[in-house]
């Protein structure tokens, strides 16, 4: 078995593997378009074959920012229909992923990129989808991605209406990054965001707060001028909101309420402000947002503010 990254000449041979599948949202058209932007690359697309030049039996597609040297997420894993049994699919995919992860580690990656599966909300009740997820999940676990996290995907569109200010909070621009570092640090207390909590435990609260500010400022393509600090009319900080965007659409980048102000639905006011900024300054025709399945207060805030739960994201990671 030969496992290797693709070359430009392989395109016509790999596209037939990117077929509709209940366990993956990636399409051949999406692959072509992101290949053109540099979000997908031949060297980030790996295949497993019986021989070096034989037809591909399995395919894995990683995504990364066009300016990055290494990918940051795994978007899709496909196995040829001729490999029928779940056990054989798992074995083949695990070998493919393990080989690619080893190459990325050699190139300097600290951990294997997370694997993101976009799924319908009732995916566990759909036998074909559950089966398609199962062998991919087993393969990812064997390749070093044993930890799973399920997140809810929400979407706002103009028919939901642009929420009006309630008057309870003032959302004010703040050019000083250090103010946001302090706010990020303070909202870490008892946060329900799993990834943020785990990274803070690993790095420390101060380092995690600085990493968050740097990520939204330097990596996300949203405007720094959109960031807002939420204060009471008397000037007391309550929380903050970071409207942003990714390469697909405007997004609710981050929203935090300080521990001493939780329980008053202030998240609704901050989310409404984020939505207004993106609807006006970014001319958003849709706004995307994710929150952990277990973060029920945030999910409720999205629902109250006119966001609709459209799908779930299953994230498989190394830690």
N, C-alpha and C positions, 0 to 999 in steps of 0.2 A: 504493500500500500504506500502510495506517495501522497504526502500532505505538503502543500506549498501555497504561497500567495499567488494570485493570478497576475497575468500580464494584460496589456491592452488588447492583444490579439485573441484573448480568451472570451471576450465579451459575448459573442454570438453563441458560445457553447454554455455559458453559465446562465444567461437570461431564461432559457426554458425551465430551469430549476426554480425560479422565483415565480411560483404559481399560487393562486388563491389557496389559503390554508387557514383553518380555524385557529391555529396557534401562532399566527404571525400576521402583522398588518402591512408589512413591506410588499410593494408591487414592483413589477419590472419597470413601469413608467417612473415610479419614485426613484428607483435605483439609477436609471439613466439621468434624471434631472439632478440628483445629488452628486453623481459622478462628475457632472459638468461644473458644479460649484466647488468641488474639492472636499465636500463633506464625506463622500465615499471615494475610495481610491483603489486601484488594482492591488496595491501592496497591503491594503487593509481588508481585502476580500480573499478568503482562503478556500481551497478546495481539497477534497480527498479523492484520489483516483487509484485504480488498480495499477496503472503504469504512469510514468511522468507525462505522457502526451495523450493518455486515454481520456474517455469522456468522464466528466465529473460525476461522482456518486453522492457527494455531500458538499454543501456550500455554507459558509458563515460570513456575514457581512457586518463589519464594524463601522461606526460613525465617529467623526471627530470634527472639531472646528477647522475651517480651512487654513488657519494659521498655525495649527498644532503639528507637532512632529510625531505624535502617537495618538491613536484613537482613544476616546473616552467612554464609549458605550458599544455594546453588541446589540444590533438591531434585528438580526434574523438568522435562523439556522434552518436549513432545508436538507432533506435527504431524498434521493431519487425514489420514485414510486416502486421501482423494482426491488428495493430493500423493504420487505413487507413487515417483518416482525418488529415489535416494539423493542425487543432486546437487541436485535441487530442494529436498529436505528440508533439506539442509545450508545452502543459500543462505537459505532462509526463516528457519531457526533462528538462523543467524549474524546476520542483520539484526535479528531480535528481541532477541537477547542484547546486541548492540552498542548498540542504542538504550537499553536499560535500564541497561547499565553506564555510559553517558554521563550518564544522569540521576542515578545514584547518586553518580558522581564530582562532579557539580555540587552535590549535596546534602551533600558533605563526606566521602565514602568515600575512603580512601587507595588502596585497590586494589579490583578487582572481587571479589565474594564467590566463594569456592571452589565448585566444582561437585562434588557427591558422588553417585556411582552405586553403589548396593548391588547386588552381583552374586553369582551362585553361584560356588563355588570353581573349577569347571571351565568358566567362561564362554567361554574361548577355544576350547574344543572343541565348543561349541554354535553351529552356523552362524547360527541366528536371533538369538541373543544377541550374538554377535560383530558381526553386521551392524547390529543396533540400537545398539550402542555406537559403531560406527565413524562413522556420520554425526553423532551427537551430539558425539563427540570432535573431529571436524573442525570442526564449527560453533563449539564452545567455543574451539578454538585460534584461529580467525579472529576471535573476539570478545575476544581478549586473555587466554585461559587456556591457554597452550601447554604448561605443565609438568604432568607426571603422576606420581602416587605411588600405589602399590598397597599396601593394608593388609589384614591378616587380622583378621576379626571372630571373637572367642571369646565363649562363653557358659557360665556355670556355673548349674546348677540343683540343688536339694536332693538328688535321687537320687545325685549325684556324691559326696555326703557332705561334711560340714564338716571341713576338715583340722585335725588336732591340732598343737599346738606341738611342734617338734622338740627344744626346749631349747637349741639353739645360740645363739639370739638372744633378747634382750628387746625387745619392741616397747612403747615408752613414750610417753605423751602429752607434748607440748611446747608450751606456750602462747606461747613467744616466736617471733614471725615471723622475726626476724633469724637464728635458728638454721636455719630452713628456707631462707632466702635463701642462706646459706653452703653448705648441702648441695646445693641446686639448682645453685649455681655450680660446686661441685666435681665433680658427676656429669656436667657438660658435657664433660669431657675424654674424647675418643674415644667419645662417645655414638654409638649406632647409630640413634637417632631422627632421621630426616631433617629434619623440620620444626623441631625444637628446635635442631639444629646450624645450619641456615640462618638462623634468627632470631638466634642468638648471634653468627654471623658478621656479621650486619647491624647489630645493636644493641650488641654487646659482651656479654661474659659476665655482668657485674654487672647491667646493665640487663635482660637476658633473665631472669636469676634473679628479680629483683624483679617483672618482669611475670608470671612463672609463679605466684609466690606470690599476687599480687593477683588473677590470674584464678581460681585455685581457691578463694580466700577470698571474693571479692566477686561472682563471676559464676556459678559452679557452685552449685546449691542444696544440696549436701551439707553436713553439719555440720563446722565447724572442729574440734570436739572429737574427731573421728575420726582426725585426723592422727597419725602415729606416727613416732618416730625409732627405728631399729633399732640396738641396741648389743650388744656381746659381754657375757657375764656380768661381765667386768672393767670394763665401762663405756666401751669404745672404740666410737665411731660407725662403723657399717658401711654404713648407707644409710638410706632412709626410704620410707614408703608413705603415699599419700593416697587413702583410700577416699572416694568422693563419689557423686554422682548427677547425672543430667541430667533433662530433663523426661519421659523415657520410663521410666527404670529406674535402680537403683543401678549404679555403674560403678567399675572400677579407674581412678581418676583419673590417678595417676602413681606410678611405682615406680622408684627409683634405687639403685644400688649404687656406692659410692665406688671409683674406679679401682684402688686398692691392695688391694681385697678381692674383685675379680672373679675368676671361675674356680672358685668354691667352691659354686656353686648357692645362694648366699644369697638370690637372687631368689625361690627357692621358699619360703623361710621368711617373707619379707616379703609375698609374694602370699598365702600361707596366712593370715597375720595380717589382711590386708585383707579376705579372704573371710570370716573369722570375725566381724569387726566388722560387715560388711554383712549377714551372715546373722542376726546376733543383734540389733544395735542398729537396723538398718534393716528387719528382718524380710523380707529379700530372698527372693523366689521365683525370681528370676534375676538374674545379675550380668553386665553386658556389659563387654567390653574389646577394644581394638584394639592392634595392633602392626604395624610395617612388615613387608612381605613379606621384606625382606632382614635383619630382626633375628631371625635363627634362634635365638640363645640365649633370647630372651624367649618366642618361640613354643614352644620346648621346655619352658620353665618352666610356661607355661599348661597344656600337655598333661600334665605330671607332676602338676599340682595339681588335676586333674579338670575343666579347662575344655575345651570342645569347639569346634573350628573350624566355624562354621556358614556363613560367607559371606566375600566379599571386598568391600572398599570401594575404588573407584577415585576418587581425588581429583584434579581438574583445577584448576590454580591459575595465578595471574599470575606467580609467581616461586618 
